[in-house]
Amino acid sequence: VISVPAGTLVLAAGFEVTTETTDTQTDVTVDMGITGIDADVFVAGFDLDGASAGAYPQQPAAYQPVVIGASADTIDILIKTATAAPTAGELRVWAVLMDISDRKAPGIVALGS
């Protein structure tokens, strides 16, 4: 859901349920993370169909910021379990990103220079 460039520290990420799901026949849980690194680092097993508008999932207790190294990656929301595909609902996704790349440009001097 969010593209993250190489050389980025993901301090936190999550989502807000802005429109709740309306399909009562669907039991859906979702994870949010970086699939190649940790698929549920930001959200683990959130009960999407049971959430009301305005709900925010909590980050897992063992959460740590994630470094995106030499290759760009994406923050993904994955359906963990579902008895049927949800037919409605809306999420507002957010992330706090910090550029930690070693880019030097005019006005930026390496220490010890």
N, CA, C and O of each residue as an XYZ file, in Angstrom:
452
protein
N       0.804     -1.206      0.000
C       0.000      0.000      0.000
C       0.843      1.265      0.000
O       0.378      2.330     -0.408
N       2.108      1.145      0.468
C       3.009      2.296      0.471
C       4.362      1.844     -0.053
O       4.939      0.884      0.458
N       4.871      2.528     -1.066
C       6.218      2.252     -1.574
C       7.230      2.944     -0.669
O       7.047      4.098     -0.282
N       8.302      2.221     -0.337
C       9.334      2.754      0.544
C      10.672      2.689     -0.191
O      11.100      1.608     -0.595
N      11.336      3.831     -0.369
C      12.611      3.815     -1.083
C      13.725      3.171     -0.257
O      13.639      3.077      0.967
N      14.770      2.732     -0.956
C      15.952      2.204     -0.279
C      16.530      3.269      0.643
O      16.361      4.463      0.395
N      17.209      2.846      1.703
C      17.813      3.795      2.627
C      16.805      4.526      3.485
O      16.972      5.708      3.784
N      15.745      3.813      3.887
C      14.684      4.431      4.686
C      14.465      3.639      5.968
O      14.476      2.408      5.952
N      14.269      4.339      7.067
C      13.889      3.737      8.331
C      12.391      3.920      8.495
O      11.901      5.049      8.473
N      11.656      2.826      8.658
C      10.215      2.897      8.900
C      10.036      2.906     10.413
O      10.173      1.872     11.068
N       9.729      4.077     10.963
C       9.587      4.219     12.410
C       8.295      3.588     12.910
O       8.272      2.992     13.987
N       7.223      3.712     12.140
C       5.933      3.150     12.524
C       5.031      3.172     11.300
O       5.260      3.933     10.360
N       4.013      2.338     11.321
C       3.016      2.317     10.255
C       1.751      1.678     10.805
O       1.792      0.918     11.772
N       0.640      1.993     10.183
C      -0.628      1.426     10.619
C      -1.749      1.912      9.727
O      -1.518      2.404      8.622
N      -2.959      1.768     10.221
C      -4.108      2.242      9.467
C      -5.242      2.580     10.413
O      -5.259      2.181     11.577
N      -6.185      3.326      9.872
C      -7.429      3.656     10.569
C      -8.565      3.090      9.735
O      -8.566      3.230      8.512
N      -9.527      2.456     10.380
C     -10.736      2.013      9.691
C     -11.602      3.249      9.531
O     -12.093      3.798     10.517
N     -11.795      3.694      8.279
C     -12.614      4.886      8.050
C     -14.048      4.515      7.696
O     -14.979      5.258      8.008
N     -14.228      3.367      7.045
C     -15.561      2.836      6.758
C     -15.538      1.365      7.111
O     -14.772      0.599      6.526
N     -16.362      0.960      8.055
C     -16.334     -0.441      8.489
C     -16.906     -1.371      7.432
O     -17.700     -0.964      6.584
N     -16.482     -2.636      7.503
C     -17.025     -3.632      6.584
C     -18.483     -3.879      6.950
O     -18.858     -3.802      8.120
N     -19.291     -4.173      5.959
C     -20.719     -4.350      6.204
C     -21.179     -5.774      5.961
O     -22.339     -6.101      6.211
N     -20.291     -6.620      5.481
C     -20.642     -8.005      5.174
C     -20.534     -8.845      6.443
O     -19.423     -9.199      6.838
N     -21.624     -9.168      7.079
C     -21.623     -9.915      8.337
C     -21.291    -11.386      8.154
O     -21.072    -12.086      9.143
N     -21.247    -11.876      6.927
C     -20.911    -13.279      6.666
C     -19.407    -13.493      6.529
O     -18.967    -14.632      6.377
N     -18.621    -12.445      6.578
C     -17.184    -12.533      6.362
C     -16.448    -12.348      7.679
O     -16.701    -11.383      8.400
N     -15.539    -13.264      8.001
C     -14.675    -13.149      9.170
C     -13.270    -12.896      8.654
O     -12.636    -13.808      8.124
N     -12.768    -11.664      8.800
C     -11.504    -11.269      8.189
C     -10.539    -10.749      9.244
O     -10.895     -9.905     10.066
N      -9.301    -11.268      9.210
C      -8.210    -10.692      9.990
C      -7.108    -10.302      9.012
O      -6.900    -10.970      7.999
N      -6.400     -9.212      9.325
C      -5.350     -8.721      8.436
C      -4.055     -8.489      9.207
O      -4.055     -8.233     10.411
N      -2.954     -8.588      8.467
C      -1.624     -8.242      8.952
C      -1.124     -7.077      8.125
O      -1.568     -6.862      6.997
N      -0.191     -6.323      8.698
C       0.437     -5.238      7.952
C       1.926     -5.258      8.250
O       2.346     -5.255      9.407
N       2.712     -5.280      7.186
C       4.154     -5.310      7.364
C       4.864     -5.176      6.050
O       4.310     -4.683      5.067
N       6.100     -5.622      6.042
C       6.911     -5.637      4.833
C       7.130     -7.107      4.525
O       7.889     -7.785      5.217
N       6.471     -7.598      3.493
C       6.360     -9.031      3.242
C       7.704     -9.748      3.249
O       7.809    -10.812      3.859
N       8.731     -9.215      2.603
C      10.024     -9.889      2.555
C      10.817     -9.812      3.844
O      11.808    -10.527      3.997
N      10.406     -8.960      4.777
C      11.144     -8.775      6.036
C      10.349     -9.333      7.209
O      10.825    -10.228      7.908
N       9.156     -8.821      7.432
C       8.276     -9.279      8.510
C       6.854     -8.866      8.150
O       6.494     -7.693      8.253
N       6.061     -9.825      7.731
C       4.726     -9.548      7.175
C       3.743     -8.969      8.180
O       2.737     -8.384      7.779
N       4.004     -9.115      9.477
C       3.075     -8.560     10.477
C       3.789     -7.686     11.510
O       3.374     -7.627     12.668
N       4.851     -7.015     11.097
C       5.620     -6.186     12.009
C       4.814     -5.003     12.551
O       5.022     -4.606     13.697
N       3.907     -4.433     11.767
C       3.155     -3.259     12.195
C       1.788     -3.598     12.767
O       1.352     -2.965     13.728
N       1.104     -4.585     12.198
C      -0.219     -5.021     12.659
C      -0.265     -6.534     12.534
O       0.095     -7.083     11.493
N      -0.704     -7.209     13.585
C      -0.756     -8.672     13.569
C      -2.149     -9.160     13.944
O      -2.592     -8.980     15.079
N      -2.840     -9.777     12.987
C      -4.123    -10.417     13.253
C      -5.245     -9.478     13.661
O      -6.043     -9.815     14.536
N      -5.320     -8.307     13.043
C      -6.381     -7.343     13.369
C      -7.719     -7.851     12.847
O      -7.828     -8.251     11.687
N      -8.729     -7.835     13.699
C     -10.076     -8.295     13.347
C     -10.778     -7.193     12.561
O     -11.437     -6.329     13.139
N     -10.630     -7.232     11.243
C     -11.141     -6.156     10.396
C     -12.660     -6.084     10.389
O     -13.224     -4.993     10.473
N     -13.325     -7.220     10.290
C     -14.788     -7.188     10.216
C     -15.432     -6.823     11.544
O     -16.602     -6.439     11.572
N     -14.705     -6.932     12.631
C     -15.249     -6.568     13.939
C     -14.955     -5.140     14.341
O     -15.371     -4.703     15.414
N     -14.237     -4.396     13.492
C     -13.813     -3.041     13.831
C     -14.834     -2.010     13.391
O     -15.463     -2.141     12.340
N     -14.986     -0.997     14.203
C     -15.861      0.127     13.878
C     -15.055      1.221     13.199
O     -13.829      1.251     13.303
N     -15.733      2.109     12.511
C     -15.075      3.272     11.915
C     -14.367      4.043     13.021
O     -14.922      4.236     14.103
N     -13.154      4.479     12.750
C     -12.355      5.196     13.737
C     -11.410      4.308     14.519
O     -10.639      4.810     15.336
N     -11.446      2.986     14.292
C     -10.571      2.063     15.009
C      -9.171      2.067     14.426
O      -9.000      2.137     13.209
N      -8.164      1.991     15.297
C      -6.764      1.862     14.919
C      -6.219      0.595     15.562
O      -6.427      0.390     16.758
N      -5.533     -0.262     14.818
C      -4.903     -1.415     15.459
C      -3.654     -0.979     16.217
O      -3.005      0.000     15.850
N      -3.323     -1.708     17.271
C      -2.104     -1.456     18.033
C      -0.940     -2.189     17.391
O      -1.124     -3.256     16.807
N       0.260     -1.623     17.496
C       1.435     -2.337     17.016
C       1.744     -3.470     17.984
O       1.493     -3.342     19.182
N       2.287     -4.583     17.481
C       2.610     -5.714     18.354
C       3.590     -5.315     19.459
O       4.367     -4.376     19.288
N       3.556     -6.020     20.583
C       4.410     -5.705     21.731
C       5.887     -5.783     21.380
O       6.685     -5.022     21.926
N       6.269     -6.685     20.483
C       7.674     -6.866     20.117
C       8.081     -5.983     18.939
O       9.108     -6.238     18.310
N       7.300     -4.954     18.630
C       7.566     -4.099     17.472
C       8.934     -3.431     17.557
O       9.349     -2.979     18.623
N       9.629     -3.374     16.423
C      10.864     -2.617     16.283
C      10.816     -1.887     14.943
O      10.231     -2.402     13.991
N      11.416     -0.702     14.847
C      11.490     -0.034     13.547
C      12.190     -0.927     12.526
O      12.975     -1.801     12.894
N      11.906     -0.704     11.245
C      12.442     -1.537     10.171
C      13.308     -0.685      9.249
O      12.910      0.406      8.843
N      14.502     -1.194      8.920
C      15.384     -0.528      7.977
C      15.194     -1.161      6.601
O      15.313     -2.376      6.442
N      14.901     -0.328      5.620
C      14.853     -0.768      4.226
C      16.234     -0.463      3.665
O      16.597      0.702      3.506
N      17.003     -1.499      3.364
C      18.403     -1.354      2.975
C      18.618     -0.907      1.547
O      18.132      0.147      1.137
N      19.346     -1.709      0.791
C      19.802     -1.325     -0.539
C      18.711     -1.330     -1.604
O      18.865     -0.684     -2.641
N      17.617     -2.043     -1.371
C      16.543     -2.134     -2.374
C      15.241     -1.591     -1.820
O      14.894     -1.840     -0.666
N      14.522     -0.849     -2.647
C      13.205     -0.338     -2.255
C      12.278     -1.507     -1.944
O      12.503     -2.621     -2.418
N      11.251     -1.263     -1.160
C      10.291     -2.301     -0.783
C       8.927     -1.656     -0.620
O       8.757     -0.476     -0.927
N       7.965     -2.409     -0.146
C       6.617     -1.881      0.070
C       6.085     -2.307      1.431
O       6.422     -3.374      1.946
N       5.255     -1.454      1.995
C       4.472     -1.815      3.176
C       3.183     -2.405      2.632
O       2.520     -1.795      1.793
N       2.822     -3.602      3.114
C       1.683     -4.334      2.571
C       0.651     -4.643      3.647
O       0.994     -4.831      4.814
N      -0.615     -4.694      3.245
C      -1.677     -5.232      4.092
C      -2.059     -6.572      3.487
O      -2.425     -6.659      2.315
N      -1.969     -7.610      4.301
C      -2.263     -8.966      3.843
C      -3.481     -9.511      4.562
O      -3.612     -9.357      5.777
N      -4.363    -10.141      3.826
C      -5.495    -10.824      4.464
C      -4.948    -12.109      5.069
O      -4.482    -12.993      4.349
N      -5.005    -12.210      6.394
C      -4.477    -13.370      7.101
C      -5.483    -14.516      7.061
O      -5.136    -15.648      6.722
N      -6.722    -14.214      7.408
C      -7.800    -15.204      7.350
C      -9.040    -14.529      6.799
O      -9.262    -13.338      7.018
N      -9.847    -15.297      6.082
C     -11.112    -14.766      5.566
C     -12.011    -15.935      5.203
O     -11.596    -16.857      4.501
N     -13.251    -15.890      5.689
C     -14.217    -16.904      5.276
C     -14.782    -16.561      3.907
O     -15.268    -17.442      3.197
N     -14.723    -15.295      3.535
C     -15.109    -14.813      2.204
C     -14.438    -13.458      2.010
O     -14.054    -12.806      2.981
N     -14.300    -13.043      0.776
C     -13.681    -11.745      0.508
C     -14.585    -10.620      0.990
O     -15.788    -10.648      0.729
N     -14.034     -9.633      1.686
C     -14.855     -8.497      2.098
C     -15.366     -7.736      0.879
O     -14.666     -7.614     -0.127
N     -16.583     -7.231      0.978
C     -17.189     -6.536     -0.156
C     -17.307     -5.036      0.067
O     -17.741     -4.318     -0.833
N     -16.930     -4.544      1.245
C     -17.023     -3.122      1.539
C     -16.001     -2.787      2.610
O     -15.363     -3.675      3.175
N     -15.853     -1.518      2.881
C     -14.927     -1.057      3.908
C     -13.847     -0.184      3.302
O     -13.573     -0.242      2.104
N     -13.239      0.629      4.159
C     -12.197      1.540      3.697
C     -11.209      1.778      4.826
O     -11.594      1.915      5.988
N      -9.908      1.825      4.466
C      -8.848      2.078      5.427
C      -8.062      3.301      4.990
O      -7.900      3.558      3.797
N      -7.580      4.048      5.964
C      -6.633      5.135      5.714
C      -5.296      4.655      6.264
O      -5.149      4.464      7.471
N      -4.323      4.459      5.379
C      -3.028      3.895      5.747
C      -2.027      5.018      5.978
O      -2.026      6.011      5.252
N      -1.165      4.860      7.001
C      -0.172      5.880      7.309
C       1.171      5.220      7.630
O       1.221      4.048      8.004
N       2.245      5.974      7.483
C       3.581      5.507      7.851
C       4.448      6.705      8.216
O       4.292      7.793      7.662
N       5.365      6.488      9.156
C       6.348      7.495      9.540
C       7.693      6.997      9.014
O       8.225      5.997      9.495
N       8.238      7.708      8.019
C       9.456      7.282      7.337
C      10.571      8.295      7.559
O      10.322      9.498      7.648
N      11.813      7.793      7.649
C      12.966      8.677      7.802
C      14.041      8.254      6.803
O      14.417      7.083      6.743
N      14.527      9.205      6.028
C      15.607      8.949      5.081
C      16.910      8.786      5.864
O      17.345      9.707      6.554
N      17.529      7.606      5.752
C      18.810      7.366      6.426
C      19.900      7.045      5.406
O      20.948      6.503      5.757
N      19.650      7.379      4.153
C      20.635      7.101      3.109
C      21.849      8.008      3.284
O      21.766      9.063      3.913
N      22.963      7.585      2.725
C      24.212      8.341      2.827
C      24.406      9.153      1.559
O      25.327      8.901      0.782
N      23.540     10.118      1.358
C      23.624     10.967      0.170
C      24.299     12.277      0.546
O      23.898     12.963      1.486
N      25.316     12.594     -0.202
C      26.013     13.863      0.034
C      25.644     14.824     -1.094
O      25.587     14.438     -2.262
N      25.404     16.040     -0.738
C      25.022     17.061     -1.704
C      25.632     18.380     -1.233
O      26.142     18.459     -0.116
N      25.587     19.402     -2.060
C      26.078     20.698     -1.617
C      25.434     21.087     -0.283
O      24.216     21.011     -0.120
N      26.263     21.498      0.649
C      25.748     21.899      1.951
C      25.736     20.759      2.965
O      25.455     20.981      4.142
N      26.044     19.520      2.510
C      26.107     18.372      3.424
C      27.534     17.894      3.444
O      28.077     17.521      2.404
N      28.156     17.895      4.609
C      29.557     17.526      4.725
C      29.675     16.289      5.596
O      29.031     16.191      6.640
N      30.506     15.339      5.161
C      30.769     14.156      5.969
C      31.567     14.558      7.197
O      32.415     15.447      7.112
N      31.315     13.921      8.349
C      32.059     14.209      9.564
C      33.533     13.899      9.350
O      33.874     12.936      8.663
N      34.389     14.693      9.923
C      35.823     14.491      9.793
C      36.400     15.151      8.548
O      37.592     15.009      8.273
N      35.581     15.865      7.798
C      36.086     16.528      6.580
C      36.638     17.882      6.904
O      37.107     18.587      6.010
